[in-house]
Amino acid sequence: MECLGIHHVAIIASDYPRSKRFYTETLGLAVIAERYRAERRSYKLDLAIPGGSRIELFSFPDPPGRRSWPEATGLRHLAFAVRDVAATLKELSAKGVRTEELRVDEVTGTPMAFFFDPDDLPLELYQV
């Protein structure tokens, strides 16, 4: 297998309109496409991440909650590359987003921090 990069990450939202606002308005991701899949009673929203990757935001009727947080088996978190973690934390906090304190990756010495989407999905800011 020759991996060329990450194409997309899929996220299932408990409240689709709330999560759509968060990812488009709060985080500023651009909408590529949105469609309602009647047979599944589900929306699918494709969002562009600068650099070519995507987030696929889904809705489903009554999705189960996350079993444990955040160390459940499976995808732990999604990390966004940013130029200035401290400034981005301030921007997100001003928009009412729950954030954690700025910290430094103990292995690389790189500034990083976590913040949370409307379903408390842990998202990371990583300074590049």
MOVEN-V28471 format. One record per backbone hydrogen bond with DSSP energy under -1.0 kcal/mol. CO is the residue of the C=O (numbers start at 1). NH is the residue of the N-H. E is the energy in kcal/mol with one decimal. If there is no record, write none. Layout:
# MOVEN-V28471
co = <CO,CO>
nh = <NH,NH>
e = <E,E>
This chain:
# MOVEN-V28471
co = <7,9,11,15,16,17,18,19,20,21,21,22,23,30,33,35,37,37,42,43,44,45,46,46,47,49,53,54,55,56,57,58,78,80,82,84,85,86,87,88,89,90,92,93,98,103,105,110,111,112,113,114,115,117,121,122,123,124,125,126>
nh = <54,56,58,19,20,21,22,23,24,25,26,27,29,48,46,44,40,42,37,59,35,57,32,33,55,52,49,9,47,11,45,13,124,126,128,88,89,90,91,92,93,94,97,96,116,112,109,105,127,103,125,100,123,120,117,78,115,80,113,82>
e = <-1.5,-2.7,-3.1,-2.5,-3.0,-2.2,-2.1,-2.7,-2.3,-2.4,-1.6,-2.4,-2.3,-3.0,-3.2,-2.3,-1.5,-1.7,-3.8,-1.7,-2.1,-3.1,-3.3,-1.2,-2.0,-1.7,-2.9,-1.6,-2.8,-2.9,-2.7,-3.0,-2.8,-2.6,-2.5,-2.1,-2.7,-1.9,-2.1,-2.6,-2.7,-2.2,-2.4,-1.9,-1.7,-2.8,-2.8,-3.2,-2.2,-2.8,-3.3,-2.9,-3.2,-2.4,-1.7,-1.0,-3.1,-3.6,-1.7,-2.3>
